[in-house]
Amino acid sequence: MSETIEPLFDRVLVKRDKPPEKTSHGLISVSEDKSVIQRGVVAAAGPGDGDTKMAVAIGDIVMFGKFDGQEIKVNDEDGYLMLSQRELLAIIRTSEES
């Protein structure tokens, strides 16, 4: 059975990017990513809350703090976070999008 998650209010469901498992030289990295700033792709976004307009949309690449949000499983798959829009630090735009 497939689940659909629809965030409420100003909540955002983000699929966390996995750190690369191999280095540019093809070596397997055994150390965990120690960066405090994380990034991921918006999988779903709520409608906003009163006067709060949603600044992100599905497919946006966003930055957030390593310890922000609540980890959840979606369809038995790890790597999703439920965050408040206020926990997002930035939207990452590529030069093609500008």
ABEGO torsion letter per residue (X at the ends): XBBBBBBBEABBBBBBBBBBABBAAGBBBABBBABABBBBBBABBBAEBEABBBABBBGBBBBBBAABEBBBBBGGBBGBBBBBAAABABBBBBAAAX
